[in-house]
Amino acid sequence: MHIAGMVKTTLLDFPGRLSAVLFTAGCRYDCFYCHNRPILQLQDNSDGAAAPIDQGALRRFLEKRAGLLEGIVVSGGEPALQEDIGEFFGYLKSLGYETKLDTNGSRPQVIQSLLRDNLVDYTAVDVKAPWHRYQEICGEQADWEAVSASLDILASASVSWEARTTVCPTLSELDLHEIAQQLPPGVHWRWNAYKKPAVFRKRDAWRIHADAPSPGTLCRWAATAARSTSAVIDYQYG
């Protein structure tokens, strides 16, 4: 696993679990508002690519914290791109951790494999836009059909999971209503408030600095959306 970053302790990222978060490098998406842009590239000696955390040091940390931490969140970048993700989740389970996968849903076959082998306890899938706007928001390699397949897999699974949408600039109330129609019935749908990233491309400056919905607007949108969807909407201000 190419782990390019870590948060050693958090109560926010894995519901009900004291956890650490590991950030994998590499992602095929290119969301304009990405907060982890420095780790989008895998280490290949290219400028700006994130160097990996030493594997020995990482394993010593995980083994030392086993029994103190309850869970490990594997986020990114996009973890499902890592060839040894199943082996790594198996290692985490062998240490007694509960595991959470944060994914953009681009590799449904990996999600299905982890679920089949009982290696993941909680999954969060980003649903970033209405399907017809996916490449506009997430880049040319974004594949909404793969995300839809991931949602279908999780809808029929027995583990807990949630869908997440960052309410970024250029997403409208109508867009959120369209996203609601894409989700399986009754899903826990988390709306995350937009935060300006520290690193972004110059050509995206107009979107980065555009107005995002205020907390009051977000609350009104959630109340309206709740009347037309069975999703359980959880909106966060920051």
Short mmCIF file of the C-alpha atoms (twelve columns), coordinates in Angstrom:
data_MODEL
# 
_entry.id   MODEL 
# 
loop_
_atom_site.group_PDB 
_atom_site.id 
_atom_site.type_symbol 
_atom_site.label_atom_id 
_atom_site.label_alt_id 
_atom_site.label_comp_id 
_atom_site.label_asym_id 
_atom_site.label_seq_id 
_atom_site.Cartn_x 
_atom_site.Cartn_y 
_atom_site.Cartn_z 
_atom_site.pdbx_PDB_model_num 
ATOM 1   C CA . MET A 1   0.000   0.000   0.000   1 
ATOM 2   C CA . HIS A 2   1.218   3.463   -0.891  1 
ATOM 3   C CA . ILE A 3   0.232   5.441   2.223   1 
ATOM 4   C CA . ALA A 4   1.088   9.112   1.746   1 
ATOM 5   C CA . GLY A 5   -0.451  10.620  4.878   1 
ATOM 6   C CA . MET A 6   -1.945  9.790   8.254   1 
ATOM 7   C CA . VAL A 7   -4.095  11.237  11.023  1 
ATOM 8   C CA . LYS A 8   -3.153  9.312   14.141  1 
ATOM 9   C CA . THR A 9   -6.321  9.876   16.162  1 
ATOM 10  C CA . THR A 10  -9.827  11.019  15.256  1 
ATOM 11  C CA . LEU A 11  -13.369 10.683  16.552  1 
ATOM 12  C CA . LEU A 12  -14.912 12.225  13.425  1 
ATOM 13  C CA . ASP A 13  -14.144 9.915   10.516  1 
ATOM 14  C CA . PHE A 14  -15.513 6.535   11.651  1 
ATOM 15  C CA . PRO A 15  -18.926 6.766   13.363  1 
ATOM 16  C CA . GLY A 16  -18.666 5.629   16.965  1 
ATOM 17  C CA . ARG A 17  -15.018 4.585   16.718  1 
ATOM 18  C CA . LEU A 18  -11.762 6.091   17.962  1 
ATOM 19  C CA . SER A 19  -9.704  5.712   14.822  1 
ATOM 20  C CA . ALA A 20  -6.698  6.601   12.721  1 
ATOM 21  C CA . VAL A 21  -6.994  7.662   9.086   1 
ATOM 22  C CA . LEU A 22  -4.572  6.507   6.395   1 
ATOM 23  C CA . PHE A 23  -4.462  8.395   3.092   1 
ATOM 24  C CA . THR A 24  -3.448  6.438   0.008   1 
ATOM 25  C CA . ALA A 25  -1.808  8.131   -2.961  1 
ATOM 26  C CA . GLY A 26  -3.222  8.040   -6.456  1 
ATOM 27  C CA . CYS A 27  -6.624  8.896   -7.919  1 
ATOM 28  C CA . ARG A 28  -8.098  8.838   -11.405 1 
ATOM 29  C CA . TYR A 29  -10.489 11.633  -10.543 1 
ATOM 30  C CA . ASP A 30  -9.485  15.291  -10.652 1 
ATOM 31  C CA . CYS A 31  -12.141 17.100  -8.622  1 
ATOM 32  C CA . PHE A 32  -11.513 20.829  -8.771  1 
ATOM 33  C CA . TYR A 33  -12.026 21.251  -5.008  1 
ATOM 34  C CA . CYS A 34  -9.864  18.302  -3.887  1 
ATOM 35  C CA . HIS A 35  -8.165  18.897  -0.531  1 
ATOM 36  C CA . ASN A 36  -5.617  16.149  -1.103  1 
ATOM 37  C CA . ARG A 37  -4.241  17.295  -4.456  1 
ATOM 38  C CA . PRO A 38  -0.584  16.651  -3.420  1 
ATOM 39  C CA . ILE A 39  -1.334  12.915  -3.153  1 
ATOM 40  C CA . LEU A 40  -3.317  12.482  -6.364  1 
ATOM 41  C CA . GLN A 41  -0.251  11.097  -8.142  1 
ATOM 42  C CA . LEU A 42  1.427   7.849   -7.205  1 
ATOM 43  C CA . GLN A 43  5.145   8.162   -6.492  1 
ATOM 44  C CA . ASP A 44  6.831   7.813   -9.881  1 
ATOM 45  C CA . ASN A 45  9.601   10.381  -9.585  1 
ATOM 46  C CA . SER A 46  7.298   12.992  -11.091 1 
ATOM 47  C CA . ASP A 47  7.220   16.500  -9.693  1 
ATOM 48  C CA . GLY A 48  4.728   16.944  -6.892  1 
ATOM 49  C CA . ALA A 49  4.075   13.235  -6.332  1 
ATOM 50  C CA . ALA A 50  3.737   12.280  -2.678  1 
ATOM 51  C CA . ALA A 51  6.389   10.082  -1.113  1 
ATOM 52  C CA . PRO A 52  5.063   7.063   0.803   1 
ATOM 53  C CA . ILE A 53  5.180   6.628   4.553   1 
ATOM 54  C CA . ASP A 54  7.745   3.991   5.481   1 
ATOM 55  C CA . GLN A 55  5.975   0.630   5.630   1 
ATOM 56  C CA . GLY A 56  7.931   -0.567  8.641   1 
ATOM 57  C CA . ALA A 57  7.107   2.551   10.641  1 
ATOM 58  C CA . LEU A 58  3.457   2.311   9.621   1 
ATOM 59  C CA . ARG A 59  3.173   -1.306  10.729  1 
ATOM 60  C CA . ARG A 60  4.889   -0.569  14.030  1 
ATOM 61  C CA . PHE A 61  2.371   2.224   14.637  1 
ATOM 62  C CA . LEU A 62  -0.614  0.020   13.769  1 
ATOM 63  C CA . GLU A 63  0.590   -2.861  15.916  1 
ATOM 64  C CA . LYS A 64  1.398   -0.600  18.872  1 
ATOM 65  C CA . ARG A 65  -2.028  1.086   18.728  1 
ATOM 66  C CA . ALA A 66  -3.986  -2.160  18.347  1 
ATOM 67  C CA . GLY A 67  -6.342  -2.374  21.324  1 
ATOM 68  C CA . LEU A 68  -6.125  1.380   21.918  1 
ATOM 69  C CA . LEU A 69  -7.610  2.485   18.623  1 
ATOM 70  C CA . GLU A 70  -10.867 0.824   17.611  1 
ATOM 71  C CA . GLY A 71  -10.840 1.468   13.888  1 
ATOM 72  C CA . ILE A 72  -8.744  2.335   10.863  1 
ATOM 73  C CA . VAL A 73  -10.115 4.469   8.036   1 
ATOM 74  C CA . VAL A 74  -8.452  3.958   4.660   1 
ATOM 75  C CA . SER A 75  -9.040  7.060   2.558   1 
ATOM 76  C CA . GLY A 76  -7.275  8.832   -0.262  1 
ATOM 77  C CA . GLY A 77  -6.685  9.616   -3.030  1 
ATOM 78  C CA . GLU A 78  -8.554  6.484   -4.032  1 
ATOM 79  C CA . PRO A 79  -7.746  3.376   -1.949  1 
ATOM 80  C CA . ALA A 80  -9.406  0.975   -4.398  1 
ATOM 81  C CA . LEU A 81  -6.580  1.642   -6.891  1 
ATOM 82  C CA . GLN A 82  -4.068  -0.048  -4.582  1 
ATOM 83  C CA . GLU A 83  -3.314  -3.542  -5.871  1 
ATOM 84  C CA . ASP A 84  -2.791  -4.993  -2.387  1 
ATOM 85  C CA . ILE A 85  -5.810  -3.410  -0.723  1 
ATOM 86  C CA . GLY A 86  -7.375  -6.767  0.153   1 
ATOM 87  C CA . GLU A 87  -4.163  -7.993  1.748   1 
ATOM 88  C CA . PHE A 88  -3.819  -4.763  3.717   1 
ATOM 89  C CA . PHE A 89  -7.400  -4.842  5.008   1 
ATOM 90  C CA . GLY A 90  -6.791  -8.476  6.009   1 
ATOM 91  C CA . TYR A 91  -3.740  -7.343  7.975   1 
ATOM 92  C CA . LEU A 92  -5.793  -4.647  9.748   1 
ATOM 93  C CA . LYS A 93  -8.470  -7.196  10.651  1 
ATOM 94  C CA . SER A 94  -5.791  -9.581  11.980  1 
ATOM 95  C CA . LEU A 95  -4.797  -6.850  14.449  1 
ATOM 96  C CA . GLY A 96  -8.384  -6.588  15.664  1 
ATOM 97  C CA . TYR A 97  -9.311  -3.305  14.014  1 
ATOM 98  C CA . GLU A 98  -12.670 -2.447  12.578  1 
ATOM 99  C CA . THR A 99  -12.174 -1.025  9.113   1 
ATOM 100 C CA . LYS A 100 -13.741 1.782   7.098   1 
ATOM 101 C CA . LEU A 101 -13.238 2.442   3.397   1 
ATOM 102 C CA . ASP A 102 -13.609 5.947   1.963   1 
ATOM 103 C CA . THR A 103 -14.007 5.639   -1.803  1 
ATOM 104 C CA . ASN A 104 -15.180 7.523   -4.863  1 
ATOM 105 C CA . GLY A 105 -16.918 4.353   -6.025  1 
ATOM 106 C CA . SER A 106 -14.903 4.064   -9.230  1 
ATOM 107 C CA . ARG A 107 -13.973 0.408   -8.695  1 
ATOM 108 C CA . PRO A 108 -17.107 -1.500  -7.664  1 
ATOM 109 C CA . GLN A 109 -15.362 -4.837  -8.114  1 
ATOM 110 C CA . VAL A 110 -12.936 -3.949  -5.300  1 
ATOM 111 C CA . ILE A 111 -15.784 -2.981  -2.972  1 
ATOM 112 C CA . GLN A 112 -17.524 -6.243  -3.762  1 
ATOM 113 C CA . SER A 113 -14.349 -8.236  -3.065  1 
ATOM 114 C CA . LEU A 114 -13.770 -6.568  0.315   1 
ATOM 115 C CA . LEU A 115 -17.378 -7.182  1.310   1 
ATOM 116 C CA . ARG A 116 -17.291 -10.797 0.142   1 
ATOM 117 C CA . ASP A 117 -14.219 -11.485 2.276   1 
ATOM 118 C CA . ASN A 118 -15.651 -9.657  5.330   1 
ATOM 119 C CA . LEU A 119 -12.764 -7.197  5.350   1 
ATOM 120 C CA . VAL A 120 -14.656 -3.910  5.643   1 
ATOM 121 C CA . ASP A 121 -17.101 -2.865  8.380   1 
ATOM 122 C CA . TYR A 122 -18.186 0.554   7.097   1 
ATOM 123 C CA . THR A 123 -18.025 2.229   3.701   1 
ATOM 124 C CA . ALA A 124 -18.460 5.850   2.634   1 
ATOM 125 C CA . VAL A 125 -19.011 6.481   -1.078  1 
ATOM 126 C CA . ASP A 126 -18.701 9.938   -2.568  1 
ATOM 127 C CA . VAL A 127 -21.554 10.835  -4.906  1 
ATOM 128 C CA . LYS A 128 -20.181 14.080  -6.184  1 
ATOM 129 C CA . ALA A 129 -22.707 15.335  -8.722  1 
ATOM 130 C CA . PRO A 130 -25.677 14.451  -10.895 1 
ATOM 131 C CA . TRP A 131 -24.587 11.803  -13.360 1 
ATOM 132 C CA . HIS A 132 -24.689 14.182  -16.326 1 
ATOM 133 C CA . ARG A 133 -22.225 16.551  -14.569 1 
ATOM 134 C CA . TYR A 134 -19.783 13.930  -13.321 1 
ATOM 135 C CA . GLN A 135 -16.914 14.618  -15.712 1 
ATOM 136 C CA . GLU A 136 -17.414 18.375  -15.392 1 
ATOM 137 C CA . ILE A 137 -16.948 18.166  -11.602 1 
ATOM 138 C CA . CYS A 138 -14.576 15.199  -11.316 1 
ATOM 139 C CA . GLY A 139 -12.496 15.160  -14.507 1 
ATOM 140 C CA . GLU A 140 -12.407 13.227  -17.748 1 
ATOM 141 C CA . GLN A 141 -11.795 9.811   -16.150 1 
ATOM 142 C CA . ALA A 142 -14.823 10.023  -13.869 1 
ATOM 143 C CA . ASP A 143 -17.271 7.183   -14.574 1 
ATOM 144 C CA . TRP A 144 -20.726 7.641   -13.104 1 
ATOM 145 C CA . GLU A 145 -21.792 4.144   -14.146 1 
ATOM 146 C CA . ALA A 146 -19.101 2.644   -11.894 1 
ATOM 147 C CA . VAL A 147 -20.330 4.791   -8.988  1 
ATOM 148 C CA . SER A 148 -23.904 3.680   -9.636  1 
ATOM 149 C CA . ALA A 149 -22.757 0.034   -9.606  1 
ATOM 150 C CA . SER A 150 -20.988 0.611   -6.274  1 
ATOM 151 C CA . LEU A 151 -24.183 2.042   -4.791  1 
ATOM 152 C CA . ASP A 152 -26.134 -1.010  -5.961  1 
ATOM 153 C CA . ILE A 153 -23.585 -3.351  -4.371  1 
ATOM 154 C CA . LEU A 154 -23.727 -1.551  -1.028  1 
ATOM 155 C CA . ALA A 155 -27.508 -1.311  -1.079  1 
ATOM 156 C CA . SER A 156 -27.689 -5.099  -0.998  1 
ATOM 157 C CA . ALA A 157 -24.851 -5.570  1.516   1 
ATOM 158 C CA . SER A 158 -25.212 -6.131  5.247   1 
ATOM 159 C CA . VAL A 159 -22.529 -3.662  6.391   1 
ATOM 160 C CA . SER A 160 -23.185 -0.060  7.372   1 
ATOM 161 C CA . TRP A 161 -22.479 2.565   4.744   1 
ATOM 162 C CA . GLU A 162 -23.212 6.106   3.690   1 
ATOM 163 C CA . ALA A 163 -23.213 8.320   0.613   1 
ATOM 164 C CA . ARG A 164 -21.436 11.668  0.820   1 
ATOM 165 C CA . THR A 165 -21.707 14.839  -1.225  1 
ATOM 166 C CA . THR A 166 -19.571 17.939  -0.795  1 
ATOM 167 C CA . VAL A 167 -21.830 20.896  -1.548  1 
ATOM 168 C CA . CYS A 168 -19.203 22.701  -3.566  1 
ATOM 169 C CA . PRO A 169 -19.570 25.872  -5.630  1 
ATOM 170 C CA . THR A 170 -21.554 25.385  -8.868  1 
ATOM 171 C CA . LEU A 171 -23.712 22.629  -7.316  1 
ATOM 172 C CA . SER A 172 -27.282 23.898  -7.090  1 
ATOM 173 C CA . GLU A 173 -30.351 22.860  -5.158  1 
ATOM 174 C CA . LEU A 174 -31.643 21.232  -8.343  1 
ATOM 175 C CA . ASP A 175 -28.397 19.243  -8.627  1 
ATOM 176 C CA . LEU A 176 -28.913 17.896  -5.104  1 
ATOM 177 C CA . HIS A 177 -32.467 16.858  -5.975  1 
ATOM 178 C CA . GLU A 178 -31.089 14.999  -8.986  1 
ATOM 179 C CA . ILE A 179 -28.461 13.283  -6.834  1 
ATOM 180 C CA . ALA A 180 -31.235 12.194  -4.465  1 
ATOM 181 C CA . GLN A 181 -32.876 10.303  -7.311  1 
ATOM 182 C CA . GLN A 182 -29.606 8.453   -7.978  1 
ATOM 183 C CA . LEU A 183 -29.339 7.060   -4.449  1 
ATOM 184 C CA . PRO A 184 -30.776 3.767   -3.189  1 
ATOM 185 C CA . PRO A 185 -33.846 4.147   -0.941  1 
ATOM 186 C CA . GLY A 186 -33.244 4.978   2.708   1 
ATOM 187 C CA . VAL A 187 -29.503 5.569   2.451   1 
ATOM 188 C CA . HIS A 188 -27.702 7.746   4.991   1 
ATOM 189 C CA . TRP A 189 -26.679 10.746  2.871   1 
ATOM 190 C CA . ARG A 190 -24.103 13.080  4.354   1 
ATOM 191 C CA . TRP A 191 -23.785 16.619  2.972   1 
ATOM 192 C CA . ASN A 192 -20.369 18.091  3.671   1 
ATOM 193 C CA . ALA A 193 -19.894 21.846  3.707   1 
ATOM 194 C CA . TYR A 194 -17.398 23.188  1.195   1 
ATOM 195 C CA . LYS A 195 -13.954 24.345  2.342   1 
ATOM 196 C CA . LYS A 196 -11.562 26.076  -0.002  1 
ATOM 197 C CA . PRO A 197 -8.514  23.890  -0.680  1 
ATOM 198 C CA . ALA A 198 -5.052  25.318  -0.090  1 
ATOM 199 C CA . VAL A 199 -3.751  23.925  -3.395  1 
ATOM 200 C CA . PHE A 200 -5.685  24.178  -6.649  1 
ATOM 201 C CA . ARG A 201 -5.146  24.783  -10.358 1 
ATOM 202 C CA . LYS A 202 -5.188  28.367  -11.603 1 
ATOM 203 C CA . ARG A 203 -7.838  27.556  -14.181 1 
ATOM 204 C CA . ASP A 204 -10.185 26.475  -11.365 1 
ATOM 205 C CA . ALA A 205 -9.828  29.702  -9.375  1 
ATOM 206 C CA . TRP A 206 -13.225 30.981  -10.498 1 
ATOM 207 C CA . ARG A 207 -14.893 27.856  -9.106  1 
ATOM 208 C CA . ILE A 208 -12.747 27.662  -5.985  1 
ATOM 209 C CA . HIS A 209 -13.654 31.228  -5.002  1 
ATOM 210 C CA . ALA A 210 -17.285 31.108  -6.099  1 
ATOM 211 C CA . ASP A 211 -19.966 31.319  -3.447  1 
ATOM 212 C CA . ALA A 212 -21.006 28.099  -1.755  1 
ATOM 213 C CA . PRO A 213 -24.324 27.711  0.086   1 
ATOM 214 C CA . SER A 214 -24.436 29.297  3.536   1 
ATOM 215 C CA . PRO A 215 -25.378 27.139  6.548   1 
ATOM 216 C CA . GLY A 216 -28.886 28.598  6.450   1 
ATOM 217 C CA . THR A 217 -29.273 27.843  2.759   1 
ATOM 218 C CA . LEU A 218 -27.928 24.332  3.265   1 
ATOM 219 C CA . CYS A 219 -30.479 23.776  6.026   1 
ATOM 220 C CA . ARG A 220 -33.343 24.947  3.792   1 
ATOM 221 C CA . TRP A 221 -32.171 22.778  0.906   1 
ATOM 222 C CA . ALA A 222 -31.970 19.738  3.191   1 
ATOM 223 C CA . ALA A 223 -35.499 20.333  4.505   1 
ATOM 224 C CA . THR A 224 -36.849 20.595  0.965   1 
ATOM 225 C CA . ALA A 225 -34.935 17.554  -0.269  1 
ATOM 226 C CA . ALA A 226 -36.150 15.485  2.675   1 
ATOM 227 C CA . ARG A 227 -39.726 15.841  1.404   1 
ATOM 228 C CA . SER A 228 -38.864 14.187  -1.909  1 
ATOM 229 C CA . THR A 229 -36.425 11.427  -0.946  1 
ATOM 230 C CA . SER A 230 -36.271 8.592   1.543   1 
ATOM 231 C CA . ALA A 231 -32.579 9.267   2.132   1 
ATOM 232 C CA . VAL A 232 -31.664 10.307  5.653   1 
ATOM 233 C CA . ILE A 233 -29.860 13.628  5.121   1 
ATOM 234 C CA . ASP A 234 -27.121 14.641  7.527   1 
ATOM 235 C CA . TYR A 235 -25.624 18.041  6.729   1 
ATOM 236 C CA . GLN A 236 -22.409 19.297  8.285   1 
ATOM 237 C CA . TYR A 237 -21.319 22.914  8.426   1 
ATOM 238 C CA . GLY A 238 -17.594 22.404  8.733   1 
# 
